[in-house]
Amino acid sequence: MRVALDAMGSDSAPRAELEGVAQALEADDSLEVTLVGREDIAPESAGPFGGRLEFVPAADVVGMHESPTDALKRKSGSSIAAAMRLLAEGRADAVVSAGNTGAVMAFAVTTIGVVAGVHRPTLGILFPNIRGSTLVLDVGANVDCKPRQLFQFGLMGATAASHLFHKANPTVGLLNIGREDAKGNELTLAAHGLLKSSALNFVGNVEGNDILKGTVDVAVCDGFVGNVLLKYAEGLAEVVAGMLDGYLESESKYRLRRWLSKPVLHEFIGRMDYQEHGGALMLGVKGPVVVAHGRSTARAIKNALRTACQAARDNLAGHIARRFTALAEAEE
């Protein structure tokens, strides 16, 4: 399995990418990586991994604050664009980038294409819950959505979840301000009707705490709500981890008990860490793409590469394409 990695994407590029690649290659003997970036990092990318690590030069870099439209026009030689071309040409099985999310989406749509019938690709990420994980989408790709698009997010999410969670018919919920059918704004009310009348295993509206409880396998929302939820969860994990360290270091007669419980507590908090999953799955394009966090560490890059490999092995893009073909035939 070969993954094309945009080596110039993260805030600390290329250091995080290079260190993350080394960790990923060491952990997975079946993984191969093509680093894409400026030529001056090529010597650093050499190592003990032989043919499992290749390098493709890309002269340009898309900045975090650049417009995706401008990037498409002026940065066809960028590391993001070059990585997408490798996937489109069959020289890579998946793409990972911690770069400008809008640019990654734009180059994915124009280079590898969108699954027939999909209005807009979406970004989904696994949120930890007491039972395992909940796939939440959209988490930032589409701020303003239409009801039909939320329905499609549910369809793509359910298809992905069936493979990620090994469930034949995963449950789908619509993230809302209450569980009652009549709750919500115009968007969620209309989307509720579409989801309820579909063949999805739709359980109705769910609230934010249902994600932590594991009430549903898939939670659907627009990108504005999803991104706020994501950033809150990331911040919560960091704050709780800091509080936990302070708690474990504090003086008290229960200090020994605290130290004995330290591995369990850190394992729990670790599941909330964005670095564990590495990035968000881009669903609805014709190939596996993972968008990692801009402030990704080496560990986050390593896990993003793992997530991309899993998406490629599961052929999520192919399953979504078949699901939309079946939907189109049913609606004729």
TIMAR-29280 format. One line per 2 residues: number of its first residue (from 1); their letters; for each residue x, y, z of N, C-alpha, C. Coordinates in pm, whole numbers, plus 50000, padded with zeros to 5 digits. Atoms other than C-alpha are relative to their C-alpha. Layout:
<rs>
NUM) a) X Y Z X Y Z X Y Z  ...
</rs>
This chain:
<rs>
1) mr) 50084 49881 50000 50000 50000 50000 50088 50124 50000  49916 49880 50010 50160 50326 49885 49915 50126 50021
3) va) 50070 49876 49969 50051 50662 50027 50086 50118 49956  49933 49876 50035 50144 50998 49876 49979 50101 50112
5) ld) 50008 49907 49887 50223 51240 50159 50050 50137 49960  49961 49861 50019 50226 51615 50116 50094 50037 50115
7) am) 49899 49977 49896 50549 51686 50304 50008 50145 50044  49989 49858 49971 50491 52063 50313 49873 50055 50065
9) gs) 50132 49955 49957 50145 52075 50472 49989 50053 50142  50023 49965 49860 50173 52098 50851 50068 50131 50039
11) ds) 49940 49877 49948 50263 52402 51059 50150 49984 50023  49857 50025 49975 50599 52240 51138 50064 49918 49888
13) ap) 49945 50074 50115 50662 52095 50791 50141 50049 49968  50026 50142 50024 50863 51912 50684 50038 49908 50116
15) ra) 49949 50083 49891 50992 51796 51022 49897 49898 50047  50103 50092 49950 50662 51647 51145 49974 49889 49900
17) el) 50026 50100 50104 50605 51473 50812 50112 49897 49991  49885 50092 50011 50956 51326 50792 50009 49906 50120
19) eg) 49996 50084 49881 50948 51201 51150 49881 49904 50003  50119 50084 50002 50595 51069 51108 50013 49886 49901
21) va) 49977 50104 50101 50690 50879 50793 50091 49892 50055  49905 50098 49944 50984 50714 50969 49930 49910 50101
23) qa) 50073 50079 49901 50758 50605 51254 49902 49904 49934  50100 50082 50066 50490 50474 51019 50064 49883 49925
25) le) 49932 50106 50074 50733 50278 50800 50058 49895 50093  49945 50094 49903 50891 50124 51106 49890 49913 50060
27) ad) 50110 50073 49936 50551 50021 51245 49929 49906 49904  50077 50078 50097 50405 49878 50921 50091 49961 49883
29) ds) 49910 50047 50105 50622 49666 50691 49935 50002 49862  50068 50000 50130 50355 49672 50417 49980 50140 49944
31) le) 50021 49861 50041 50347 50052 50398 50114 50049 49911  49906 49928 50084 50519 50247 50120 49954 50145 49992
33) vt) 50035 49858 49999 50532 50626 50110 50074 50075 49890  49937 49906 50092 50596 50882 49839 49989 50139 50061
35) lv) 49995 49864 49946 50703 51211 49993 49994 50100 49885  50012 49898 50104 50603 51515 49788 50031 50135 50063
37) gr) 49964 49872 49942 50773 51847 49856 50119 50063 49931  49886 49928 50060 51058 52087 49788 50122 49911 49992
39) ed) 49884 50085 50024 51378 51937 49656 50102 50004 50114  49899 49990 49894 51580 52058 49953 49975 49903 50115
41) ia) 50023 50098 49894 51416 51796 50176 50033 49858 49954  49973 50134 50053 51507 51505 49949 50112 49927 50073
43) pe) 49894 50073 49928 51840 51421 50119 49957 49954 50139  50046 50036 49866 51667 51420 50459 49907 49880 49997
45) sa) 50098 50108 50007 51408 51173 50334 50065 49864 49976  49931 50128 50019 51671 50909 50260 50017 49931 50135
47) gp) 49988 50073 49874 51694 50637 50519 50013 49851 49975  49980 50145 50008 51698 50265 50589 49883 49924 49939
49) fg) 50123 50066 50044 51367 50194 50416 50002 49959 49853  49984 50047 50137 51497 50129 50064 49891 50049 49907
51) gr) 50102 49965 50098 51230 50122 49793 49866 50033 50059  50128 49967 49937 50953 50175 50046 49980 50150 50016
53) le) 50009 49856 49986 51029 50546 50054 50054 50067 49875  49962 49928 50121 51033 50760 49740 49978 50149 50020
55) fv) 50015 49856 49991 51048 51131 49674 49962 50056 49864  50042 49930 50121 50868 51345 49417 50008 50150 50027
57) pa) 49985 49857 49973 50968 51713 49393 49876 50080 49960  50106 49905 50030 50712 51993 49402 50049 50137 50042
59) ad) 49936 49870 49974 50828 52352 49376 49916 50092 50087  50087 49905 49930 50524 52530 49523 49940 49941 50127
61) vv) 50070 50038 49876 50353 52523 49863 49877 50088 50012  50122 49922 49977 49995 52629 49932 49996 50043 50146
63) gm) 50005 49949 49864 49979 52853 50237 49863 49975 50064  50123 50027 49926 49716 52801 50507 49892 50104 49974
65) he) 50098 49893 50018 49549 53133 50432 49971 50031 49854  50027 49977 50142 49546 53106 50054 49861 49951 49961
67) sp) 50130 50039 50052 49215 53088 49873 50014 49873 49917  49995 50121 50082 49144 52741 49728 49990 50030 49851
69) td) 50013 49963 50141 49040 52908 49401 50131 50053 49945  49870 49948 50043 49367 53099 49381 50104 49889 49991
71) al) 49906 50112 50003 49560 52783 49464 49983 49917 49874  50026 50076 50122 49393 52599 49177 50057 50070 49877
73) kr) 49955 49923 50116 49485 52878 48937 50152 50014 49996  49859 49961 49997 49840 52952 49053 50095 49894 50056
75) ks) 49912 50095 49931 49970 52647 49242 49983 49857 49947  50011 50135 50058 49937 52356 48999 50128 49918 50023
77) gs) 49875 50069 49970 50299 52274 49089 50022 49979 50148  49987 50012 49856 50229 52259 49461 50006 49855 50044
79) si) 49989 50136 49945 50289 51958 49685 49863 49934 50010  50135 50057 49993 49912 51913 49734 49958 49951 49862
81) aa) 50040 50036 50135 49848 51912 49359 50076 49878 49949  49917 50112 50047 50136 51675 49288 49958 49869 50067
83) am) 50044 50120 49929 50019 51430 49555 49869 49947 49941  50128 50042 50059 49668 51425 49405 50021 49938 49862
85) rl) 49974 50058 50133 49811 51359 49059 50053 49858 50012  49949 50135 49979 49996 51056 49193 49885 49902 50024
87) la) 50117 50085 49975 49665 50916 49318 49918 49982 49873  50080 50007 50124 49483 50999 48994 50066 49912 49895
89) eg) 49925 50079 50099 49757 50832 48787 50024 49856 50044  49981 50135 49951 49753 50517 48999 50138 49972 50057
91) ra) 49866 50016 49943 50103 50579 49136 49998 50005 50152  50021 50005 49855 49963 50600 49489 49861 49947 50025
93) da) 50129 50056 49964 49676 50429 49666 49917 50095 50086  50069 49905 49913 49589 50721 49896 50087 50124 50013
95) vv) 49930 49873 49979 49685 51080 49982 49977 50046 50143  50010 49936 49869 49757 51244 50318 50059 50139 49990
97) sa) 49946 49864 49995 49799 51618 50368 49952 50068 50127  50036 49917 49885 49806 51841 50675 49994 50146 49959
99) gn) 50001 49864 50053 49782 52146 50452 49864 50065 50001  50122 49921 50014 49513 52398 50364 49882 49910 49960
101) tg) 50111 50093 50022 49186 52201 50392 49923 50033 49873  50074 49960 50120 49007 52401 50124 50076 49966 49873
103) av) 49919 50032 50118 49296 52354 49881 50006 49849 49978  49999 50146 50014 49315 51980 49954 49869 49954 49937
105) ma) 50130 50035 50055 48943 51955 49883 49991 50040 49853  50009 49950 50136 48970 52165 49567 50082 49915 49903
107) fa) 49916 50081 50088 49259 51966 49419 49949 49856 49991  50057 50135 50005 49093 51636 49514 49883 49996 49904
109) vt) 50119 49995 50086 48770 51736 49340 50039 50013 49853  49965 49974 50140 48941 51862 49023 50096 49897 49942
111) ti) 49898 50093 50051 49215 51597 49000 49953 49856 49999  50046 50139 49998 49065 51268 49113 49850 49988 49978
113) gv) 50142 49999 50033 48701 51368 49075 49909 49961 50116  50104 50026 49901 48378 51333 49271 49917 49879 49957
115) va) 50087 50115 50026 48170 51016 49296 49870 50048 49935  50122 49961 50072 47875 51035 49056 49881 50006 50096
117) gv) 50117 49983 49915 47569 51171 49234 50026 50077 50128  49967 49929 49876 47755 51329 49527 49999 50150 49973
119) hr) 50005 49855 50017 47670 51698 49561 50128 50066 50050  49878 49945 49942 47963 51780 49789 50072 49892 50081
121) pt) 49925 50089 49912 48238 51568 49940 49993 50051 50144  50010 49964 49859 48246 51569 50319 50122 49950 50077
123) lg) 49893 50043 49913 48500 51533 50598 49940 49933 50124  50048 50073 49884 48435 51272 50865 50114 49962 50091
125) il) 49896 50035 49904 48628 51204 51182 49940 49913 50110  50045 50091 49896 48604 50938 51451 50013 50067 50137
127) fp) 50002 49948 49864 48501 51073 51791 49994 49883 50097  50007 50110 49903 48569 50845 52090 49872 50007 50081
129) ni) 50112 50007 49908 48275 50730 52298 50021 49883 50095  49980 50102 49897 48224 50490 52588 49994 49859 49942
131) rg) 50011 50132 50062 48159 50203 52344 50104 49978 49891  49905 50011 50110 48418 50276 52078 50018 50134 49932
133) st) 49988 49874 50074 48384 50554 51820 49869 50032 49928  50110 49951 50082 48122 50763 51643 50059 50078 49883
135) lv) 49955 49925 50118 48182 50888 51288 49914 50125 49987  50072 49872 50009 48086 51257 51279 50037 50068 49870
137) ld) 49977 49930 50125 48045 51439 50949 49880 50090 49969  49878 49942 50050 48076 51706 50822 50070 50076 50112
139) vg) 49927 49930 49895 48352 51858 51036 50078 50121 49947  49938 49876 50044 48445 52159 50827 50010 50024 49852
141) an) 49986 49980 50145 48435 52104 50452 49887 50085 49943  50118 49933 50054 48084 52247 50400 49929 50076 50112
143) vd) 50057 49919 49893 47980 52533 50625 49851 50023 49979  50141 49978 50034 47650 52609 50449 49951 49881 49919
145) ck) 50048 50122 50065 47454 52298 50356 49851 50008 49968  50141 50019 50033 47123 52200 50202 49955 49865 50056
147) pr) 50049 50127 49943 46899 51920 50335 50046 49877 49924  49959 50115 50081 46986 51690 50047 50146 49964 50027
149) ql) 49858 50026 49972 47355 51729 50128 50017 49931 50135  49993 50068 49871 47301 51631 50492 49957 49854 49986
151) fq) 50042 50138 50027 47114 51324 50369 50114 49921 49937  49889 50069 50065 47408 51238 50145 50116 49976 50097
153) fg) 49898 50024 49898 47649 51283 50436 49965 49875 50081  50044 50118 49927 47442 51026 50622 50023 49873 49922
155) lm) 49982 50116 50086 47458 50790 50327 50148 49962 49991  49856 50027 50007 47836 50826 50290 50053 49953 50135
157) ga) 49954 50037 49867 47887 50804 50664 49962 49858 50036  50045 50136 49971 47681 50486 50696 50079 49898 49921
159) ta) 49921 50091 50084 47870 50326 50409 50139 49982 50057  49866 50009 49942 48206 50410 50564 49997 49928 50134
161) as) 50008 50060 49867 48096 50308 50914 49980 49850 49994  50022 50144 50011 47983 49967 50795 50131 49924 49986
163) hl) 49868 50063 50016 48346 49892 50706 50092 50035 50117  49914 49960 49888 48519 50090 50981 49964 49926 50127
165) fh) 50046 50062 49876 48305 49933 51254 49957 49854 49981  50039 50138 50032 48231 49602 51078 49855 49973 50042
167) ka) 50143 50013 49972 47855 49656 51110 49923 50002 49869  50075 50009 50125 47610 49558 50839 49907 50118 49981
169) np) 50100 49893 50012 47360 49835 50916 50019 50102 50112  49971 49906 49891 47513 50113 51130 49889 50102 50019
171) tv) 50103 49902 49969 47284 50357 51304 50047 50141 49964  49971 49862 50042 47263 50718 51184 49909 50094 50079
173) gl) 50077 49898 49931 47153 51021 51385 50030 50137 49944  49983 49862 50045 47103 51387 51297 50028 50086 50122
175) ln) 49962 49918 49886 47286 51617 51539 49910 50123 50007  50102 49896 49988 47031 51862 51675 49997 50052 50143
177) ig) 50010 49939 49867 46930 52071 51976 49901 49926 50089  50093 50081 49923 46680 51810 52094 49967 49874 49922
179) re) 50029 50127 50066 46565 51457 52020 49863 49997 49931  50133 49999 50059 46208 51547 51929 50006 50031 49850
181) da) 50000 49981 50145 46125 51533 51558 49978 50145 49959  50035 49862 50035 45996 51891 51562 50108 50100 50038
183) kg) 49894 49909 49957 46318 52038 51706 50093 50034 49883  49899 49963 50098 46576 52227 51502 49964 50120 49916
185) ne) 50025 49890 50093 46602 52488 51230 49946 49945 49868  50057 50043 50128 46475 52477 50871 50085 49890 49936
187) lt) 49911 50098 50062 46781 52282 50757 49982 49862 50063  50007 50131 49935 46761 52006 51018 49859 49940 49990
189) la) 50136 50052 50016 46382 51977 50993 49982 49934 49864  50012 50057 50135 46401 51920 50618 50089 49878 49984
191) ah) 49909 50114 50010 46702 51689 50647 49945 49880 50077  50061 50108 49920 46522 51488 50917 49900 49921 49916
193) gl) 50098 50067 50084 46242 51414 50673 50064 49911 49895  49929 50079 50102 46483 51295 50404 50064 49876 50060
195) lk) 49933 50113 49935 46678 51074 50643 49899 49897 50049  50102 50090 49945 46363 50929 50801 49934 49917 49891
197) ss) 50066 50071 50110 46214 50832 50464 50096 49914 49918  49900 50075 50075 46539 50672 50343 50011 49858 50053
199) al) 49976 50138 49958 46659 50314 50372 50108 49991 50108  49898 50000 49895 46924 50418 50625 49940 49958 50134
201) nf) 50043 50037 49865 46906 50289 50981 50001 50127 50086  50005 49868 49938 46806 50637 51097 49922 49993 50131
203) vg) 50063 50008 49868 46728 50666 51469 49941 50133 50044  50057 49870 49966 46624 51033 51464 50105 50101 50042
205) nv) 49911 49897 49952 46771 51342 51619 50082 49950 50119  49914 50028 49885 47062 51311 51862 50061 50131 50046
207) eg) 49937 49882 49943 47223 51564 52092 50150 49976 50016  49855 50011 49991 47591 51635 52151 50047 49893 50095
209) nd) 49956 50100 49904 47612 51410 52456 49980 49858 49949  50021 50134 50057 47487 51116 52247 50125 49950 49928
211) il) 49875 50040 50065 47820 51119 52062 50091 49932 50102  49916 50058 49896 48004 51051 52389 49941 49869 50053
213) kg) 50066 50121 49951 47747 50790 52492 50005 49885 49899  50000 50104 50103 47782 50604 52162 49860 49959 49960
215) tv) 50139 50029 50035 47409 50628 52094 49986 49959 49854  50005 50031 50144 47472 50617 51718 50140 49974 49948
217) dv) 49871 50024 50067 47746 50499 51486 50042 50120 49917  49973 49886 50088 47716 50804 51258 49915 50118 50045
219) av) 50072 49877 49966 47623 51161 51354 50020 50100 49887  49997 49911 50116 47536 51401 51072 49973 50144 50043
221) cd) 50021 49858 49974 47567 51780 51086 50065 50080 49887  49930 49918 50099 47676 52073 50871 50140 50030 50050
223) gf) 49860 49980 49967 48041 52172 50864 50027 50106 50103  49982 49895 49899 47994 52479 51082 49987 49938 50139
225) vg) 50022 50065 49870 47850 52280 51372 50108 49895 50027  49903 50107 49983 48087 51989 51313 50139 50051 50033
227) nv) 49866 49948 49973 48400 52202 51314 50009 50059 50140  50003 49950 49863 48299 52380 51636 50009 49885 50098
229) ll) 49997 50118 49914 48236 52040 51793 50139 49938 50003  49867 50059 50010 48572 51910 51670 50102 50081 50079
231) ky) 49904 49916 49931 48770 52207 51800 49978 49997 50152  50029 50010 49857 48593 52187 52136 50055 49869 50056
233) ae) 49952 50131 49954 48674 51816 52165 50151 49997 50010  49854 49995 49996 49040 51878 52079 50049 50079 50121
235) gl) 49962 49917 49887 49064 52155 52337 49971 49932 50133  50036 50071 49877 48886 51947 52599 50102 49893 50034
237) ae) 49901 50105 49977 49130 51661 52555 50130 50058 50056  49877 49938 49954 49427 51894 52603 49987 50052 50142
239) vv) 50022 49945 49866 49278 52064 52909 49991 49888 50103  50016 50111 49906 49177 51737 53074 50134 49930 50023
241) ag) 49869 50062 49985 49522 51590 53005 50088 50082 50093  49922 49913 49911 49684 51891 53173 49952 49993 50143
243) ml) 50057 50012 49866 49448 51868 53468 50038 49866 50063  49965 50133 49951 49521 51497 53497 50145 49997 50049
245) dg) 49860 49996 49959 49897 51559 53511 50015 50072 50133  49995 49927 49874 49844 51814 53785 49945 49919 50116
247) yl) 50062 50085 49899 49621 51574 53976 50095 49890 50044  49909 50109 49968 49875 51293 53957 50124 50047 50075
249) es) 49881 49947 49936 50157 51519 54073 49971 50059 50137  50035 49932 49875 49968 51669 54367 50028 49912 50122
251) es) 49971 50070 49875 50048 51576 54727 49869 49965 50071  50113 50041 49918 49791 51377 54920 50025 49859 50048
253) ky) 49984 50135 49949 49750 51056 55117 49961 49894 49897  50042 50092 50104 49603 50902 54800 50096 50000 49880
255) rl) 49909 49985 50113 49908 50974 54586 50039 49866 49938  49964 50132 50053 50009 50608 54554 49887 49943 49916
257) rr) 50115 50049 50075 49658 50517 54443 49989 50071 49865  50006 49923 50125 49671 50793 54184 50105 49950 49900
259) wl) 49895 50046 50091 50001 50672 54042 49969 49861 49945  50037 50132 50048 49870 50316 54020 49894 50008 49891
261) sk) 50107 49984 50100 49572 50443 53818 50045 50081 49879  49951 49911 50106 49789 50665 53593 49992 49938 49861
263) pv) 50008 50056 50137 49817 50422 53295 49858 49993 49946  50140 50010 50043 49440 50369 53285 49946 50138 49963
265) lh) 50049 49865 50025 49365 50741 53306 50061 50057 49873  49935 49947 50120 49619 50830 53038 49950 49929 49874
267) ef) 50054 50072 50116 49484 50559 52809 49864 50057 49962  50131 49942 50027 49134 50705 52844 50012 50136 49933
269) ig) 49982 49866 50057 49249 51061 52777 50061 49991 49861  49936 50016 50130 49464 50939 52489 49902 49973 49889
271) rm) 50101 50030 50103 49154 50815 52306 49934 50127 49952  50060 49874 50039 49031 51175 52299 50094 50087 49919
273) dy) 49897 49919 50065 49354 51304 52142 49985 49990 49848  50014 49998 50145 49320 51411 51776 50113 49925 49930
275) qe) 49886 50066 50062 49662 51261 51712 49979 49849 49981  50022 50144 50007 49526 50909 51762 49948 49957 49864
277) hg) 50055 50035 50130 49328 50910 51437 50075 50070 49887  49914 49937 50098 49559 51150 51260 49934 50101 49910
279) ga) 50064 49907 50091 49304 51322 51042 49859 49958 49964  50138 50023 50042 48964 51337 50878 49997 49931 49864
281) lm) 50019 50067 50128 48849 51109 50598 49918 50088 49907  50076 49928 50100 48739 51289 50284 49916 49897 49924
283) lg) 50091 50095 50063 48435 51097 50162 49924 50067 49886  50073 49946 50114 48270 51146 49825 50088 50028 49880
285) vk) 49909 49989 50115 48582 51173 49606 50044 49860 49960  49972 50131 50057 48708 50890 49389 50135 49941 50043
287) gp) 49875 50055 49949 48999 50789 49608 50016 50037 50146  49981 49975 49857 49117 50776 49970 50087 50124 50023
289) vv) 49928 49878 49964 49220 51119 50101 49977 50025 50149  50008 49967 49858 49298 51203 50464 50056 50140 50020
291) va) 49956 49864 49970 49319 51564 50580 50040 50005 50147  49948 49995 49864 49540 51591 50887 49994 50142 50054
293) hg) 50004 49870 49934 49542 51875 51138 50123 50081 49963  49887 49914 50033 49760 52174 51053 50111 49994 50102
295) rs) 49897 50007 49897 49941 52141 51385 50037 49857 50033  49968 50142 49980 49999 51770 51339 50143 49979 50049
297) ta) 49869 50046 49953 50287 51611 51527 50040 49879 49915  49956 50120 50070 50489 51319 51398 49905 49883 50027
299) ra) 50093 50109 49967 50252 51083 51582 49870 50013 49923  50123 49978 50075 49952 51242 51414 50020 49962 49853
301) ik) 49972 50036 50139 50114 51203 51070 50007 49849 49985  49992 50147 50002 50196 50840 51146 49861 49939 49998
303) na) 50134 50057 49992 49834 50771 51238 49913 50040 49881  50072 49961 50122 49702 50966 50939 50036 49906 49885
305) lr) 49957 50096 50102 49906 50737 50714 49932 49865 50023  50069 50125 49969 49756 50437 50893 49852 50007 49960
307) ta) 50141 49981 50036 49403 50577 50847 49981 49996 49849  50008 50000 50146 49468 50636 50476 50014 49859 49944
309) cq) 49982 50139 50044 49593 50280 50432 49873 49918 50022  50120 50076 49969 49284 50142 50602 49887 50037 49904
311) aa) 50103 49957 50094 49054 50350 50381 50022 49941 49862  49968 50060 50130 49235 50222 50072 49972 49850 50001
313) rd) 50023 50145 49992 49224 49860 50188 49850 49968 50001  50145 50021 49993 48852 49890 50266 49928 50045 49874
315) nl) 50059 49947 50124 48793 50058 49927 49874 50082 50030  50115 49919 49962 48562 50314 50090 49943 50078 49882
317) ag) 50047 49922 50114 48546 50524 49774 49918 49913 49905  50074 50090 50088 48434 50224 49568 49866 49962 50057
319) hi) 50127 50036 49936 48166 50126 49820 49902 50117 49996  50086 49882 50007 48032 50482 49830 49948 50019 49859
321) ar) 50042 49987 50139 48022 50492 49450 49886 49902 49969  50104 50100 50024 47818 50170 49440 49870 50037 50073
323) rf) 50118 49960 49923 47583 50302 49710 49924 50110 49928  50066 49891 50070 47513 50616 49509 49943 49954 49866
325) ta) 50056 50058 50123 47462 50417 49190 49868 49932 50031  50123 50068 49959 47204 50205 49369 49891 50100 50036
327) la) 50097 49896 49965 47036 50519 49505 49940 50063 49876  50047 49939 50124 47015 50673 49158 49903 49906 49927
329) ea) 50089 50098 50067 46862 50353 49017 49866 49989 50072  50123 50011 49922 46608 50338 49300 49910 50120 49983
331) ee) 50077 49877 50014 46502 50698 49240 49950 50025 49860  50045 49982 50140 46448 50657 48865 49852 49965 49984
</rs>
